[in-house]
């Protein structure tokens, strides 16, 4: 999973990126501090892997990973090449989802690019640049479809949909907020629209508001309303707190979060939201050589899941030996799980479930 972090200059984007990834990206109080996108790879915390490691004592322990890309700050006119616009738009096309960091705190010492705090305006600034870019892409697709309609009237419904979607974008609304039919969803998947990408709005607050009064923060309420309207996720977060806990040991971090009455770090919450937003799950492989998590899309069948390990596994798939994580833990060992009939033999049509522990049998 690759998440692109975007936001206007000076909203705390690079500070949050550094805290989440410890990648050491430069962070400063001036616009365009980020020019080339910084990349940080983090391990996805999974207590199931820890439990399997206790059981198998493997030589190798490999969690799933998440890649954060800290993308250059954006200003009005980016779709026309203003600022670092073209670079921003090309970078954003390479990610699976967007983490849009929105400033929801007052601080006279930190300059806002527009002079005052306004989450709704800030979100619109970025969304409009994505929408302008999308309109150009959509115009090319509409021209192509019109020619197809002349040859075959079966494309008329597609053309009408594309024109409706263009009108929607012209109203300043993102493609995410369009009410698609199942057929239209399949069509729009074939068009690389930036404003249709899944978004997590990270509402960056000061520590006092984040710990003591999230719902009282009027800026957060603005962001929340926009997220609801366009079917996006919203996540209150405090970059300063994430910065404080970034270098702590696991034990100190847990104690610090407990003192703040928090159950998870910002990183853990972003990962959870990202998986949910993109419809991702993890299956596990376990043995003495290696304990490992593999990320797949919900609904993936066993052969395609096997292909994540190696293409030969999918090509020569015979069957999958599957036990749920909970069943294995309850039994205490794979041998005991087999004796109780909890290890199942599944074929090519089996749909993988989150937490499945699998051994694939194949022959090529």
Secondary structure, DSSP 4 states (H G I P E B T S, - for coil): -EEEEE-STTSSHHHHHHHHH-------SSTT---SPEEEEEE---HHHHHHHHHH--SEEE--EEEEEEPPP--TTGGGT-TTHHHHHHHHTTSSEEEEEEE----TTS--TTSS--HHHHHHHHHHHHHHHHHHHHHHHHHHHHHHHHH-GGGHHHHHHHHHHHHHHHTT--GGGS---HHHHHHHTTS--GGGS-EEEEEE--HHHHHH-GGG-HHHHHHHHHHHHTT-EEEEE-HHHHHHHTTS-HHHHHHHHHHTT-SS-HHHHHHHHHHHHHTEEEEEE-SSSEEEEEEEETT-BHHHHHHTT-HHHHHTEEEEEEEEHHHHHHHSSHHHHHHTT-SEEE-TTPBP-TTEEEEEEE--
